[in-house]
């Protein structure tokens, strides 16, 4: 059931002929239809899974937030996309904003284990950080030199080296944050040319600057472009600067273990250096993340697939998420599959805006409100493939 639902959520499930045939078989159809059509999300299965998992205890859940500790296939599915009632019929069925999604009734937090709840509540102290926010993104990448769109987006990324530039000329052409080509490693260092060929993300500068600007009276800090390097982050960690921020927000390409050929670790792509060294090869791995010194209430990973485990049947929220817990974060906003940049902007800025306006609102409820606001934007934004990937891991409270 989960595999069939993922076929309606993650476009990469249709990425080649064999996977397309498998999804078509699971959904009882011949093909995905045309590439421009919405993914075929199975509402009946989403309701059936809710009935099997949560309906037996539904009477005890009203008015509460859900803390989910998933295992097996359930670790790859955000519970927010389940339906709490039978799918609508007739013309209303096509209006996905009207569907009875679980996210409309419950704020949801995910934990990697039951014991982690005790650790978070008993031993995790509130951050002593004095600064509200730091965002890191807009890495200087070239994309495909034969692709005119990539060339233009690379030019835009290099032009957005400060928040004044980013907020004055907002770029509306958005890219999916995925890893389209494997990153080759030689002798433990990332191949810089392969890193540079990843698609530029100029809109991440807008995302980070919008969030930074929302804090008052002191605005947040932003590290963009040529400054968004491994070397810069590691230096800030060593001199104690990273520990001064309550929220740390990465907006870049993320990779799960196995997606980076030659490496067993997941990581985040930063601005590649002129020459790769063990200290800075442009690829911030999970072991390097775990060595950072943080005191963050929240780390936002506005990348792609940052919630996944190391393999199809691995434990749930390993990799990047676990590394940030080791480093000193109490909760993370992560994603289950490659995300649309416009959705990443709306979700991250929306959730933080809610918490700024209403400090008593917890992170999981702020995320829920941001999802509902995105869903209401247009029929296209109401599809669960757009808002569904975002999950909160860790402590969902204030």
Secondary structure, DSSP 8 states (H G I E B T S, - for coil): -HHHHHHTT-GGGGSSHHHHHHHHHHHTSS---STTS-----HHHHHHHHHHHTGGGGGGTTT--EEE---GGGGGS-GGGSBSS----GGGGG-GGGS-BGGGT--EEE-S-HHHHHHHHHT-------EEEEEEE-------TT-HHHHHHHHHHHH--SHHHHHHS------EE---S---EETTEE-HHHHHTS---THHHHHHHHHHHTSSSS--EEEEGGG-SHHHHHHHHHTT-GGGEEEEEEES-EE-TTTSTT-SS-EEE----SS--SS-SSEEEHHHHHTS---BSEEEE-SSSTT--SSTTS-TT-THHHHHHHHTBSEEEEESS-EEHHHHHHHHHHHHHHHHH-TTS-HHHHHHHHHHHHHTT-TTTTSHHHHTTEEEEE----
